[in-house]
């Protein structure tokens, strides 16, 4: 696995790579920033400077001053009370991404956690001993990160070597002992936007693969339905200004180059239905949203998102209370990304419907050679439609959700983490929907005239599918093939043109 050096802020690609197993190492400059920030926090405590969450309560308790003798207890109690997530646990990759974003946040030198706290978090990555983090119960941050942090102090649980073990045993397996947290460390361990940023990085990596597959699969369907390739000509597409549209146009032209199937159908129709001719427009718009979301994710990683943040020096400590822990920019971006992916998947289902419908496809009904006895892809289209409708419900913007928390102190919430988790849920559905279209497009080729050649690109795609999945003959549950097609899309980009 690659090694990523944390010197300057990580990028979303760095975080995504760490999620997949890359190692993270802090530079000497990053370590120095940690030490400097900790010295500032210690000075704040020693000088009795009033600072939110350092020597006061949090939320609506921000005006309650905490005695120096109770600061360690304050940090511990924050973790215990904030670890109240529920539901199915996050995937290991998602937790790894959150941890990477946490470490990145502290390495700015604005939080004041000790280097040993960061090394404790890094040990989770190195040993691949991943805290169990419930996926639900957050309006923005706090709960997910608390479930990670409690393992550092010997509480909670983690998955090590494929089994869930108590926090104390997890630490033993990693060769570590429970940490005793100092002032501010409890708050910093649950604060900021590392949760949404880590999840966003995972979502972006999956979206990038999905969009590449979407172009490739659309090309297969387009060829099977004998589309009018002229709609994808560079001159025509250039009339609409969109980098994403232009990129999809290039992609489609590459996938379809040399297709005798399309040569034979050129000029047969004035224009194709929208689900075919508008592929560059819909997929291109999604790519534009994707690029904007990557910019915002990198912007978030370049920012210090703790509250409070510290500055100055041990001789002249400064502390700033502000709203940097809120994540509206990334919440809005993840809502947009989720909607874009949902739209790409919805168009995929419309193409799938045309493939299985003999009234418009010119192919056997439901892509079965034994119509009537065999139902082929009839119900697979139902499944795709069900997921499209589920995506429509999920795509409602989380960033507009309401709620008032902490006795009116937290009276506006960005719901950034829920925006990211529902984007991941939409991606899960979209991978399945496109997987079904991929299966159907490969099946449709079985009924084409073998003497008329496919494009070189689509032929490579067809062979990649057939290397993993045989043509369907109503001889086993189609769900097995759908899972296999989804896994093709999830694991790696499509074969190169």
C-alpha positions as CSV (number, residue, x, y, z in Angstrom):
1,X,0.0,0.0,0.0
2,X,1.2,3.6,-0.7
3,X,2.4,5.9,2.1
4,X,0.9,9.3,2.3
5,X,3.0,12.0,4.1
6,X,1.0,14.6,6.0
7,X,2.9,17.8,5.8
8,X,0.5,20.2,4.0
9,X,-3.2,19.5,4.2
10,X,-4.4,16.2,2.7
11,X,-6.6,16.2,-0.4
12,X,-9.8,14.2,-0.8
13,X,-7.9,11.7,-2.9
14,X,-5.4,11.2,-0.1
15,X,-8.2,10.5,2.4
16,X,-9.9,8.1,-0.1
17,X,-6.6,6.3,-0.5
18,X,-6.1,6.0,3.3
19,X,-9.7,4.7,3.5
20,X,-8.6,1.9,1.2
21,X,-5.6,1.0,3.3
22,X,-2.8,3.5,2.5
23,X,-0.5,4.4,5.4
24,X,-0.4,8.0,6.9
25,X,2.8,9.4,8.3
26,X,3.2,12.9,9.8
27,X,6.0,15.1,8.8
28,X,8.3,16.7,11.4
29,X,6.7,20.0,10.6
30,X,3.2,18.6,11.3
31,X,4.5,17.1,14.6
32,X,6.0,20.5,15.5
33,X,2.6,22.2,14.9
34,X,0.9,19.7,17.2
35,X,3.5,20.4,20.0
36,X,3.2,24.2,19.5
37,X,-0.6,24.1,19.7
38,X,-0.6,21.9,22.8
39,X,1.7,24.4,24.5
40,X,-0.8,27.1,23.8
41,X,-3.6,25.1,25.4
42,X,-1.5,24.4,28.4
43,X,-0.8,28.1,28.8
44,X,-4.5,28.9,28.5
45,X,-5.2,26.4,31.4
46,X,-2.3,27.7,33.5
47,X,-3.2,31.3,33.1
48,X,-6.9,30.7,33.7
49,X,-8.0,32.2,30.4
50,X,-11.6,31.4,29.9
51,X,-12.0,29.2,26.8
52,X,-15.0,27.2,25.5
53,X,-14.7,23.5,26.2
54,X,-11.2,23.9,27.6
55,X,-12.2,25.1,31.1
56,X,-16.0,25.5,30.5
57,X,-18.9,23.3,29.8
58,X,-20.0,22.9,26.2
59,X,-23.2,23.8,24.3
60,X,-25.7,25.5,26.5
61,X,-23.3,24.9,29.4
62,X,-20.6,27.1,27.8
63,X,-20.8,29.7,30.7
64,X,-20.2,27.1,33.4
65,X,-16.6,27.4,34.5
66,X,-14.8,24.0,35.2
67,X,-12.2,23.8,37.9
68,X,-8.6,22.9,36.8
69,X,-8.8,19.6,38.8
70,X,-11.8,18.5,36.8
71,X,-10.5,19.2,33.2
72,X,-9.5,15.6,32.6
73,X,-12.9,14.4,33.8
74,X,-14.5,17.0,31.5
75,X,-12.7,15.5,28.5
76,X,-13.6,12.0,29.4
77,X,-17.2,12.8,30.1
78,X,-17.6,14.6,26.8
79,X,-16.7,11.4,25.0
80,X,-18.9,9.2,27.1
81,X,-22.0,11.4,26.8
82,X,-21.5,12.1,23.1
83,X,-21.1,8.4,22.1
84,X,-24.8,7.9,21.6
85,X,-25.0,6.8,18.0
86,X,-27.3,4.0,17.0
87,X,-27.9,1.7,14.1
88,X,-25.7,-0.3,11.7
89,X,-22.0,0.4,12.0
90,X,-20.2,2.3,9.3
91,X,-18.0,0.4,6.9
92,X,-14.3,0.1,7.9
93,X,-13.3,2.3,4.9
94,X,-15.6,5.0,6.1
95,X,-14.2,5.0,9.6
96,X,-10.6,5.0,8.2
97,X,-11.5,8.1,6.1
98,X,-13.0,9.9,9.1
99,X,-9.8,9.2,11.2
100,X,-7.6,10.4,8.4
101,X,-9.6,13.6,8.2
102,X,-9.3,14.0,12.0
103,X,-5.6,13.7,12.0
104,X,-5.4,16.2,9.1
105,X,-7.5,18.6,11.1
106,X,-5.3,18.4,14.2
107,X,-2.1,18.7,12.1
108,X,-3.1,22.3,11.2
109,X,-1.8,23.1,14.7
110,X,-5.0,24.8,15.8
111,X,-6.6,22.2,18.1
112,X,-4.1,21.5,20.7
113,X,-4.4,17.7,21.1
114,X,-1.1,16.1,22.1
115,X,0.9,14.1,19.6
116,X,0.2,10.9,21.6
117,X,-3.5,11.4,20.8
118,X,-2.8,11.6,17.1
119,X,-0.5,8.6,17.3
120,X,-3.4,6.7,19.0
121,X,-5.7,7.5,16.1
122,X,-3.0,6.7,13.6
123,X,-2.5,3.3,15.3
124,X,-6.1,2.4,14.3
125,X,-5.0,2.9,10.6
126,X,-1.6,1.1,10.9
127,X,-3.0,-1.9,12.8
128,X,-6.3,-1.8,10.8
129,X,-8.1,-2.1,14.1
130,X,-11.2,0.0,13.4
131,X,-13.6,1.4,16.0
132,X,-17.2,0.3,15.8
133,X,-19.1,3.5,14.8
134,X,-22.9,3.5,14.6
135,X,-24.1,5.2,11.4
136,X,-27.1,7.1,12.8
137,X,-27.7,9.7,15.4
138,X,-25.8,12.7,14.1
139,X,-27.2,16.1,13.1
140,X,-23.8,17.3,12.0
141,X,-20.8,15.7,13.8
142,X,-20.1,14.7,17.4
143,X,-21.5,11.2,17.8
144,X,-19.5,9.3,15.1
145,X,-16.2,10.8,16.2
146,X,-17.1,10.1,19.9
147,X,-17.4,6.4,19.1
148,X,-13.9,6.5,17.5
149,X,-12.4,8.4,20.4
150,X,-13.8,6.2,23.3
151,X,-11.6,3.3,22.0
152,X,-8.6,5.5,22.7
153,X,-9.5,5.5,26.4
154,X,-10.3,1.8,26.5
155,X,-14.1,2.1,26.1
156,X,-16.4,1.1,23.2
157,X,-15.4,-1.6,20.8
158,X,-13.5,-2.1,17.6
159,X,-13.1,-4.7,14.8
160,X,-9.7,-6.2,14.9
161,X,-8.7,-9.2,12.7
162,X,-12.3,-9.6,11.7
163,X,-13.9,-9.7,15.1
164,X,-15.5,-7.1,17.4
165,X,-13.6,-6.7,20.7
166,X,-13.9,-4.4,23.6
167,X,-11.9,-1.2,23.5
168,X,-9.4,-2.4,26.2
169,X,-8.6,-5.5,24.2
170,X,-8.4,-3.5,20.9
171,X,-5.7,-1.4,22.6
172,X,-3.9,-4.4,23.8
173,X,-3.8,-5.9,20.4
174,X,-2.3,-2.7,19.1
175,X,0.3,-2.6,21.8
176,X,-1.2,0.5,23.4
177,X,-2.6,1.5,26.8
178,X,-5.7,3.6,27.4
179,X,-5.1,7.4,27.2
180,X,-5.9,9.8,29.9
181,X,-7.2,12.9,28.1
182,X,-6.0,16.3,29.0
183,X,-7.9,19.7,28.8
184,X,-9.6,20.3,25.5
185,X,-8.8,16.9,24.0
186,X,-12.2,15.5,24.6
187,X,-13.9,18.4,22.8
188,X,-11.4,18.3,19.9
189,X,-11.9,14.6,19.4
190,X,-15.6,15.0,18.7
191,X,-15.6,18.4,17.1
192,X,-15.2,19.8,13.6
193,X,-16.0,18.5,10.1
194,X,-13.7,15.4,9.8
195,X,-16.7,13.1,9.9
196,X,-18.5,14.6,6.9
197,X,-15.2,15.3,5.1
198,X,-14.0,11.7,5.5
199,X,-17.4,10.3,4.3
200,X,-17.4,12.8,1.4
201,X,-14.0,11.5,0.3
202,X,-15.3,7.9,0.2
203,X,-18.4,9.1,-1.7
204,X,-16.3,11.0,-4.2
205,X,-14.1,8.0,-5.0
206,X,-17.1,5.9,-5.6
207,X,-18.8,8.6,-7.6
208,X,-15.8,9.0,-9.9
209,X,-15.8,5.2,-10.7
210,X,-19.6,5.2,-11.1
211,X,-19.6,8.1,-13.6
212,X,-16.9,6.4,-15.7
213,X,-19.0,3.2,-15.7
214,X,-22.2,5.2,-16.4
215,X,-20.6,6.5,-19.7
216,X,-19.4,3.0,-20.6
217,X,-22.7,1.3,-19.9
218,X,-24.7,3.9,-21.7
219,X,-22.5,3.4,-24.7
220,X,-23.4,-0.4,-24.6
221,X,-27.1,0.3,-24.4
222,X,-26.9,3.0,-27.1
223,X,-25.2,0.6,-29.5
224,X,-27.7,-2.1,-28.8
225,X,-30.6,0.2,-29.5
226,X,-28.9,1.5,-32.7
227,X,-28.7,5.1,-31.6
228,X,-27.9,8.0,-33.8
229,X,-24.2,8.6,-33.1
230,X,-24.2,12.1,-34.7
231,X,-25.7,13.5,-31.5
232,X,-22.4,13.0,-29.8
233,X,-20.3,14.8,-32.4
234,X,-17.9,17.3,-30.9
235,X,-19.1,20.3,-33.0
236,X,-22.7,19.7,-31.9
237,X,-21.9,19.3,-28.2
238,X,-19.6,22.3,-28.1
239,X,-22.7,24.6,-28.5
240,X,-23.4,24.0,-24.8
241,X,-20.6,25.2,-22.5
242,X,-19.9,22.5,-19.9
243,X,-16.5,20.8,-19.2
244,X,-18.4,17.7,-18.0
245,X,-20.5,17.5,-21.1
246,X,-17.5,17.8,-23.3
247,X,-15.7,15.1,-21.3
248,X,-18.7,12.7,-21.6
249,X,-18.8,13.4,-25.4
250,X,-15.2,12.4,-25.7
251,X,-15.9,9.3,-23.6
252,X,-18.9,8.2,-25.7
253,X,-17.1,8.8,-29.0
254,X,-14.2,6.6,-27.8
255,X,-16.4,3.8,-26.5
256,X,-18.4,3.7,-29.8
257,X,-15.6,4.3,-32.3
258,X,-15.8,1.8,-35.2
259,X,-19.2,0.4,-34.4
260,X,-20.6,-1.3,-37.4
261,X,-23.9,-1.7,-35.5
262,X,-24.2,2.1,-35.4
263,X,-22.9,2.6,-38.9
264,X,-25.8,0.4,-40.1
265,X,-28.4,2.5,-38.3
266,X,-27.1,6.0,-39.2
267,X,-29.9,8.2,-40.4
268,X,-32.7,5.8,-39.6
269,X,-34.3,8.2,-37.1
270,X,-34.4,12.0,-36.9
271,X,-33.4,11.9,-33.3
272,X,-33.3,9.4,-30.4
273,X,-35.3,9.4,-27.2
274,X,-34.0,11.7,-24.5
275,X,-32.5,8.8,-22.4
276,X,-30.1,8.2,-25.3
277,X,-29.3,11.5,-26.9
278,X,-29.1,13.4,-23.5
279,X,-26.5,11.1,-22.0
280,X,-23.7,13.8,-22.4
281,X,-26.0,16.4,-20.8
282,X,-27.1,14.5,-17.8
283,X,-23.8,12.6,-17.2
284,X,-21.9,15.9,-17.9
285,X,-23.9,17.9,-15.4
286,X,-23.1,15.2,-12.8
287,X,-19.4,15.5,-13.6
288,X,-19.6,19.2,-13.2
289,X,-21.2,18.8,-9.8
290,X,-18.6,16.2,-8.9
291,X,-15.7,18.6,-9.7
292,X,-17.3,21.3,-7.6
293,X,-17.7,18.9,-4.7
294,X,-14.0,17.9,-4.9
295,X,-13.1,21.5,-4.7
296,X,-15.2,22.0,-1.6
297,X,-13.9,18.8,0.1
298,X,-10.3,19.9,-0.5
299,X,-11.2,23.4,0.8
300,X,-12.6,21.7,4.0
301,X,-9.4,19.7,4.5
302,X,-7.3,22.9,4.1
303,X,-9.4,24.5,6.9
304,X,-9.1,24.3,10.7
305,X,-12.6,23.2,11.7
306,X,-12.3,22.9,15.5
307,X,-14.1,25.1,18.0
308,X,-12.3,26.8,19.7
309,X,-9.1,27.1,17.7
310,X,-5.9,28.4,19.3
311,X,-3.2,30.6,18.1
312,X,-0.3,32.8,19.3
313,X,2.3,31.2,21.5
314,X,2.7,29.8,25.0
315,X,3.9,33.2,26.0
316,X,1.0,35.0,24.3
317,X,-1.8,32.4,24.0
318,X,-4.9,33.2,22.0
319,X,-8.2,31.4,21.7
320,X,-11.0,31.9,19.2
321,X,-14.5,30.7,19.6
322,X,-16.4,30.6,16.3
323,X,-18.6,28.4,14.1
324,X,-15.8,26.7,12.1
325,X,-17.0,23.3,13.3
326,X,-20.2,23.7,11.2
327,X,-20.1,22.2,7.7
328,X,-22.7,24.0,5.5
329,X,-20.5,24.2,2.4
330,X,-19.9,20.4,2.3
331,X,-23.4,19.7,3.4
332,X,-24.8,21.6,0.4
333,X,-22.2,20.0,-1.9
334,X,-23.1,16.5,-0.7
335,X,-26.8,17.2,-1.2
336,X,-26.0,18.3,-4.8
337,X,-23.8,15.3,-5.4
338,X,-26.5,12.9,-4.2
339,X,-29.0,14.5,-6.5
340,X,-26.7,14.3,-9.4
341,X,-26.0,10.6,-8.9
342,X,-29.7,9.9,-8.4
343,X,-30.4,11.6,-11.8
344,X,-27.7,9.5,-13.5
345,X,-29.2,6.4,-12.0
346,X,-32.8,7.4,-13.0
347,X,-31.7,7.8,-16.6
348,X,-30.0,4.4,-16.5
349,X,-33.3,2.8,-15.5
350,X,-35.1,4.5,-18.5
351,X,-32.5,3.0,-20.9
352,X,-32.9,-0.3,-19.2
353,X,-36.6,-0.1,-19.8
354,X,-36.0,0.4,-23.5
355,X,-33.7,-2.6,-23.6
356,X,-36.3,-5.0,-22.2
357,X,-39.3,-3.5,-24.0
358,X,-39.7,-5.3,-27.4
359,X,-42.0,-2.4,-28.6
360,X,-39.0,-0.1,-28.9
361,X,-35.9,-2.3,-28.7
362,X,-36.3,-4.7,-31.7
363,X,-35.0,-7.3,-29.3
364,X,-36.7,-10.3,-27.7
365,X,-39.1,-9.4,-24.9
366,X,-37.2,-9.0,-21.6
367,X,-34.0,-10.3,-23.3
368,X,-34.9,-13.9,-23.0
369,X,-34.7,-16.5,-25.8
370,X,-37.6,-18.4,-24.4
371,X,-40.2,-15.8,-24.0
372,X,-43.2,-16.8,-21.8
373,X,-41.4,-19.7,-20.2
374,X,-38.6,-17.4,-19.3
375,X,-39.2,-13.9,-17.8
376,X,-35.6,-12.7,-18.3
377,X,-35.0,-9.2,-17.1
378,X,-38.7,-8.3,-16.6
379,X,-38.5,-8.0,-12.8
380,X,-34.9,-6.7,-12.8
381,X,-36.3,-3.6,-14.3
382,X,-38.9,-3.5,-11.4
383,X,-36.0,-3.6,-9.0
384,X,-34.2,-0.8,-10.7
385,X,-37.3,1.3,-10.7
386,X,-37.8,0.6,-7.0
387,X,-34.3,1.9,-6.2
388,X,-34.8,4.9,-8.5
389,X,-37.8,5.8,-6.4
390,X,-35.9,5.2,-3.2
391,X,-33.2,7.6,-4.4
392,X,-35.8,10.2,-5.1
393,X,-36.9,10.1,-1.5
394,X,-33.3,10.1,-0.2
395,X,-32.4,13.0,-2.4
396,X,-34.4,15.5,-0.3
397,X,-31.8,18.0,0.9
398,X,-30.5,17.3,4.4
399,X,-29.0,20.8,4.5
400,X,-32.6,22.2,4.8
401,X,-33.5,19.9,7.7
402,X,-34.4,21.8,10.9
403,X,-34.0,21.2,14.6
404,X,-32.8,23.1,17.6
405,X,-30.4,21.5,20.1
406,X,-28.6,22.2,23.4
407,X,-31.3,24.4,24.9
408,X,-31.4,26.9,22.1
409,X,-27.6,27.3,22.0
410,X,-27.3,25.3,18.8
411,X,-30.2,26.8,17.1
412,X,-29.1,26.2,13.5
413,X,-27.7,23.0,12.1
414,X,-26.1,22.2,8.7
415,X,-26.8,18.4,8.8
416,X,-23.6,17.9,6.8
417,X,-23.0,14.4,8.0
418,X,-26.5,13.2,7.2
419,X,-26.1,14.7,3.8
420,X,-23.0,12.6,3.3
421,X,-24.5,9.3,4.6
422,X,-27.6,9.6,2.4
423,X,-25.3,10.4,-0.6
424,X,-23.6,7.1,0.2
425,X,-26.9,5.4,0.3
426,X,-27.9,6.8,-3.1
427,X,-24.5,5.6,-4.5
428,X,-25.2,2.1,-3.2
429,X,-28.5,2.1,-5.1
430,X,-27.0,3.7,-8.2
431,X,-24.3,1.0,-8.4
432,X,-27.0,-1.6,-8.4
433,X,-29.2,0.2,-11.0
434,X,-26.3,0.6,-13.3
435,X,-25.2,-2.9,-12.6
436,X,-28.6,-4.1,-13.9
437,X,-28.3,-2.0,-17.0
438,X,-24.8,-3.5,-17.5
439,X,-26.2,-7.0,-17.3
440,X,-29.1,-6.2,-19.7
441,X,-26.8,-4.5,-22.2
442,X,-24.4,-7.5,-22.2
443,X,-27.5,-9.8,-22.6
444,X,-28.8,-7.7,-25.5
445,X,-25.6,-8.3,-27.4
446,X,-26.4,-12.0,-27.4
447,X,-29.3,-11.3,-29.8
448,X,-27.4,-9.0,-32.2
449,X,-26.2,-10.1,-35.6
450,X,-22.8,-11.6,-35.0
451,X,-21.6,-10.7,-38.4
452,X,-22.0,-7.0,-37.6
453,X,-19.1,-5.9,-35.3
454,X,-19.5,-4.0,-32.1
455,X,-17.2,-1.1,-31.3
456,X,-13.8,-2.1,-30.0
457,X,-14.6,-0.3,-26.7
458,X,-18.0,-1.8,-26.1
459,X,-16.6,-5.3,-27.2
460,X,-14.0,-5.0,-24.4
461,X,-16.7,-4.1,-21.9
462,X,-18.9,-7.0,-23.1
463,X,-15.9,-9.4,-22.7
464,X,-15.1,-8.1,-19.2
465,X,-18.7,-8.8,-18.1
466,X,-18.7,-12.3,-19.7
467,X,-15.4,-13.1,-18.0
468,X,-17.3,-12.7,-14.7
469,X,-20.9,-13.4,-15.5
470,X,-22.5,-15.8,-18.0
471,X,-25.5,-14.9,-20.2
472,X,-28.7,-15.3,-18.2
473,X,-31.1,-18.2,-18.9
474,X,-33.6,-18.1,-16.1
475,X,-31.6,-20.9,-14.5
476,X,-30.6,-19.3,-11.2
477,X,-31.7,-16.3,-9.1
478,X,-30.8,-13.1,-11.1
479,X,-30.0,-11.4,-7.8
480,X,-26.7,-13.3,-7.9
481,X,-25.7,-11.7,-11.2
482,X,-26.9,-8.3,-10.0
483,X,-24.5,-8.4,-7.0
484,X,-21.7,-9.5,-9.3
485,X,-22.3,-6.6,-11.7
486,X,-22.5,-4.2,-8.8
487,X,-19.2,-5.4,-7.5
488,X,-17.6,-4.9,-10.9
489,X,-18.7,-1.3,-10.8
490,X,-17.7,-0.7,-7.2
491,X,-14.2,-2.3,-7.3
492,X,-12.5,-0.6,-10.2
493,X,-13.0,1.7,-13.2
494,X,-14.2,0.1,-16.5
495,X,-11.6,-1.4,-18.9
496,X,-9.9,1.4,-20.8
497,X,-11.0,2.2,-24.3
